[in-house]
Amino acid sequence: MAKKRIAILFGGTSPEHDISCMSAWFLLRNMPQKYETVCIGITRKGRMLYYPGGPEGIRSGAWESYADCCGCVFTTDESKAGIYKLLNDGSASYLALDCVFPVLYGKRGEDGKFQGILEASGIPFVGSGACTSALCMDKGFAHMVLTAAGVKMSRYITVRRDEKLDIPSLTAQIHYSFGFPVYVKPACANTAGGIFHAASPDELERAVKMAFVHDSKVLIKEAIRGRQIKCGLIGNDASNIQVSPLGEIKMDAGFVPETPYESAPQVLEIPTFLPEETAGKIRRMAVRAFEAVEAAGAASADFFVTEDGS
């Protein structure tokens, strides 16, 4: 029987390009031998390349200059699920694919755009579909859906770039709703896209303007102090969701809120100790969130556990 051909899609234009490449390297090193793998990389400028080299080239970043790389495109003809390699002589060569494993992060990676292309192509792929990916990437929409599903979320205020930035009015809303300090986050960017801390009204305007560099919609969120707990989930529907042991992100003792989160010294401790009642509640809430957004494949649900046990 012919091996199933799995395409690993990596790289991308987001600030997490290097993390994606490391993830692809790790995945290729651990892919079961029963599969044939094909590597498709996306450069920081957005060019999609068929890469026939080995995993180490992806890890080092040398893959982009590999001599036998060539451009490629996904076909949206469902009768020919795969890619066309755009050869240097101007011709195109078709390569059928059985599945695509996206290892992409951030905008144009996790936000539903590539998932939509893959859905149109008819190629099965790992992970959630276009609608779920877009929903989970937008913190504002995700908050609304999860709150409606009974998942307790942090309080927030939304501001948009095309509206007048009225700092006194925003300050009054913050004082009324949850108070300072706050975290200011672009709605559709991951951690590497910028999370800004504002300890007082004097710091708010700068934080909002910096967040607007990354997105036209920004969330001002209450600062929750507590243990940071991670819960992994795997499954394709409500009947087969598996929940991982809980882990805890532990910051270095010298961490201060003003430090960019992605550069903060941290370790992930798995498993972590929590009272069973609290751990069980987190696992149930993670499953509820997974179902509410109709996730598929794998997901990570993050929680804060505060001193009073919330």
DOMI-371898 format. One line per field, with one value per residue (C-alpha): residue number from 1; x, y, z. Coordinates in Angstrom, 2 decimals. Layout:
N
k = [NUM ...]
c1 = [X ...]
c2 = [Y ...]
c3 = [Z ...]
// end
This chain:
310
k = [1 2 3 4 5 6 7 8 9 10 11 12 13 14 15 16 17 18 19 20 21 22 23 24 25 26 27 28 29 30 31 32 33 34 35 36 37 38 39 40 41 42 43 44 45 46 47 48 49 50 51 52 53 54 55 56 57 58 59 60 61 62 63 64 65 66 67 68 69 70 71 72 73 74 75 76 77 78 79 80 81 82 83 84 85 86 87 88 89 90 91 92 93 94 95 96 97 98 99 100 101 102 103 104 105 106 107 108 109 110 111 112 113 114 115 116 117 118 119 120 121 122 123 124 125 126 127 128 129 130 131 132 133 134 135 136 137 138 139 140 141 142 143 144 145 146 147 148 149 150 151 152 153 154 155 156 157 158 159 160 161 162 163 164 165 166 167 168 169 170 171 172 173 174 175 176 177 178 179 180 181 182 183 184 185 186 187 188 189 190 191 192 193 194 195 196 197 198 199 200 201 202 203 204 205 206 207 208 209 210 211 212 213 214 215 216 217 218 219 220 221 222 223 224 225 226 227 228 229 230 231 232 233 234 235 236 237 238 239 240 241 242 243 244 245 246 247 248 249 250 251 252 253 254 255 256 257 258 259 260 261 262 263 264 265 266 267 268 269 270 271 272 273 274 275 276 277 278 279 280 281 282 283 284 285 286 287 288 289 290 291 292 293 294 295 296 297 298 299 300 301 302 303 304 305 306 307 308 309 310]
c1 = [0.00 1.32 2.22 -0.10 1.53 1.42 2.41 3.96 3.07 5.42 6.99 4.67 4.67 3.89 6.50 6.38 8.00 11.01 8.82 6.85 10.08 11.19 7.81 8.05 11.57 10.33 7.30 9.39 11.81 8.91 6.63 5.88 7.70 4.40 3.87 5.61 6.25 6.35 7.57 5.90 7.43 6.19 8.83 8.56 7.50 4.70 6.17 5.14 7.90 8.08 11.14 12.60 15.45 15.84 14.61 17.92 17.56 14.23 15.75 18.67 16.64 18.70 15.68 14.69 17.95 17.93 18.83 15.86 13.19 10.46 7.24 4.00 0.26 -2.67 -5.23 -8.89 -10.00 -11.34 -10.78 -7.03 -6.38 -2.79 -0.30 1.23 5.00 5.98 9.20 12.03 11.44 7.97 6.09 3.98 4.08 1.13 1.72 -1.22 -1.57 -3.54 -3.41 -1.89 -0.49 -0.37 2.31 1.66 1.16 -0.41 -1.94 -2.17 -1.52 -4.01 -6.61 -8.56 -7.03 -5.01 -7.68 -10.12 -7.74 -7.40 -11.16 -11.59 -8.92 -10.71 -7.51 -8.05 -6.00 -5.09 -6.76 -9.82 -11.54 -11.64 -14.59 -13.27 -9.73 -10.93 -13.15 -10.40 -7.89 -10.17 -10.12 -13.25 -15.41 -13.92 -14.80 -18.40 -18.88 -17.19 -19.03 -22.32 -21.25 -20.78 -16.98 -15.85 -13.75 -11.78 -13.58 -12.54 -13.29 -12.94 -11.50 -11.10 -8.57 -11.20 -12.89 -11.73 -9.38 -10.97 -8.55 -10.51 -13.66 -11.75 -10.14 -13.56 -14.88 -11.88 -12.27 -15.97 -15.54 -12.40 -9.71 -6.00 -3.60 -4.73 -3.30 -3.82 -3.89 -4.39 -7.56 -6.05 -2.44 -0.67 1.71 4.53 2.23 2.44 0.82 1.18 0.87 -0.65 -0.34 -2.12 -4.15 -0.89 0.36 -2.92 -2.68 0.81 -0.22 -3.31 -1.38 1.31 -1.33 -2.88 0.38 -0.56 -4.31 -7.21 -9.17 -7.72 -8.91 -8.19 -8.41 -8.43 -5.19 -5.81 -3.22 -3.07 -1.45 -1.30 -2.64 -2.57 -4.80 -4.29 -7.12 -7.20 -10.30 -12.47 -15.92 -17.59 -17.57 -13.79 -12.15 -9.10 -7.82 -4.16 -2.69 -2.64 0.54 1.55 3.56 5.94 7.62 11.07 11.00 12.25 9.48 7.65 4.43 6.12 8.34 7.21 5.49 7.25 10.69 9.88 11.91 9.46 9.11 6.15 5.71 3.72 1.92 1.21 -0.47 -4.00 -6.81 -8.77 -11.96 -10.20 -8.42 -11.67 -13.42 -10.64 -10.81 -14.59 -14.37 -11.69 -13.95 -16.86 -14.72 -13.48 -17.07 -18.36 -16.00 -16.34 -12.61 -11.01 -7.63 -5.62 -6.12 -4.66 -6.96 -5.32 -6.66 -5.85 -6.46 -6.65 -5.85 -9.51 -9.76 -11.65]
c2 = [0.00 3.45 5.73 8.62 11.87 14.55 18.15 20.13 23.82 26.11 29.58 32.48 36.25 36.67 37.54 33.87 32.68 31.19 29.40 27.85 26.61 25.03 23.35 21.95 20.65 18.90 17.47 16.11 14.44 12.67 11.88 8.12 6.32 5.10 8.60 10.33 13.97 17.01 20.39 23.64 26.78 30.36 33.09 36.18 38.09 35.61 33.55 29.88 27.42 23.67 22.61 19.14 19.37 17.98 19.13 20.75 23.32 24.38 24.61 26.78 28.97 27.88 26.24 29.41 29.40 25.65 25.13 22.88 25.06 26.26 28.20 26.31 26.93 24.97 23.98 24.64 21.91 19.26 16.55 17.22 17.78 18.91 21.55 22.64 23.11 26.09 24.94 27.21 26.45 27.96 24.65 23.31 19.87 18.48 16.76 15.04 15.38 13.23 15.70 19.03 19.65 23.46 24.48 28.20 30.88 34.33 36.28 34.44 31.27 30.66 33.22 31.11 32.39 29.29 27.08 28.60 27.86 24.26 23.87 25.16 22.74 19.73 18.51 17.19 19.10 18.98 21.42 23.63 24.97 28.50 29.74 28.45 29.64 33.16 33.25 32.13 34.58 37.56 38.03 40.17 37.62 34.74 36.51 36.97 33.34 31.86 34.15 33.09 29.46 30.04 30.29 32.99 35.55 38.62 41.95 44.23 47.36 47.46 50.45 50.87 52.82 54.57 56.04 59.11 58.07 59.68 58.84 60.63 58.71 55.42 56.10 56.70 53.43 51.50 52.96 52.06 48.54 47.03 49.64 49.89 48.28 46.96 45.01 46.38 43.76 43.82 41.83 39.63 39.09 36.50 37.24 38.13 40.73 42.91 42.98 46.30 47.07 50.28 50.74 54.10 56.50 58.28 55.12 54.22 56.37 55.13 51.48 51.82 53.57 50.89 48.18 49.94 49.36 45.67 45.80 48.18 46.71 46.66 45.21 46.90 44.07 43.89 42.61 39.28 38.13 34.40 31.11 30.58 27.13 25.43 22.60 20.72 19.08 16.65 15.51 16.09 16.20 16.20 12.40 11.91 14.90 13.95 16.37 16.56 16.78 20.43 22.48 25.77 28.62 29.84 33.20 33.99 35.55 38.85 39.16 42.49 43.20 45.75 43.02 41.82 38.51 36.57 37.50 36.85 34.02 31.18 27.44 25.15 22.67 19.54 18.26 20.99 20.60 21.94 20.84 18.17 20.24 23.14 20.89 19.15 22.48 23.64 20.44 20.69 24.38 23.61 21.03 23.48 26.09 23.55 22.60 26.19 27.31 23.94 23.31 20.25 18.57 20.08 23.15 24.84 26.45 28.88 29.81 31.99 30.62 33.45 33.39 32.98 29.85 31.45]
c3 = [0.00 -0.93 1.95 2.77 1.65 4.36 3.60 6.46 6.02 7.95 8.17 7.43 7.61 11.31 13.98 14.99 11.75 13.55 16.10 13.25 11.63 14.91 15.28 11.72 12.44 15.58 13.76 10.86 13.26 14.99 12.04 11.89 9.08 7.62 6.13 3.25 4.09 1.80 3.05 2.00 3.48 3.46 3.56 5.73 2.59 1.91 -0.93 -0.81 -1.72 -2.22 -0.20 -0.98 1.55 5.06 8.49 9.49 6.70 8.23 11.69 10.51 8.15 5.13 3.48 1.58 -0.42 -1.11 -4.79 -5.63 -4.00 -6.32 -6.01 -5.51 -5.22 -3.86 -6.45 -5.64 -8.07 -5.69 -8.32 -8.02 -4.32 -4.03 -5.17 -8.45 -8.31 -10.44 -12.07 -13.17 -16.87 -16.61 -16.48 -13.62 -12.03 -10.04 -6.70 -5.00 -1.22 1.22 4.10 5.13 8.61 9.11 11.59 11.24 13.89 14.00 11.14 7.83 9.77 12.55 11.52 9.04 5.79 4.95 6.47 3.96 1.08 2.25 2.60 -0.95 -2.18 -0.70 0.99 4.53 7.08 10.74 13.11 13.18 10.10 8.72 10.81 14.14 13.40 12.57 15.67 18.05 16.55 17.28 21.05 20.99 19.16 21.16 24.43 23.33 22.24 25.30 27.71 26.10 26.60 30.34 30.36 32.78 30.89 31.94 31.58 28.74 26.70 22.90 21.03 17.28 15.27 13.14 16.21 18.10 20.91 23.97 26.79 29.58 28.64 28.43 31.80 33.35 31.85 33.17 36.68 36.62 35.16 36.66 37.42 36.71 35.92 32.54 29.63 26.12 23.38 19.60 18.93 16.22 17.16 19.24 22.12 19.73 18.18 21.27 24.71 26.48 30.19 31.49 35.25 35.29 33.10 32.20 30.43 28.72 25.59 24.70 25.22 23.01 20.23 20.32 20.08 17.08 15.21 15.14 14.60 14.00 16.94 20.45 23.75 27.09 29.61 33.36 34.87 36.56 39.06 39.49 38.56 34.80 33.98 30.57 29.43 26.18 24.25 21.33 19.46 16.43 18.05 21.45 21.68 21.62 23.30 25.37 28.02 29.02 32.51 33.56 33.27 34.85 33.36 36.05 35.57 36.84 40.31 38.88 36.26 36.24 34.31 32.03 30.53 27.08 27.79 25.02 26.39 30.05 31.63 32.18 32.49 31.88 34.74 33.82 35.77 38.26 41.63 42.07 44.38 42.50 42.64 40.92 38.40 37.51 36.99 34.66 32.60 32.27 31.33 28.72 27.09 27.15 25.41 22.83 22.02 22.02 19.25 17.43 17.55 15.98 16.14 18.97 21.14 24.19 26.75 29.18 32.60 35.57 39.06 41.57 45.29 46.24 44.05 41.14]
// end
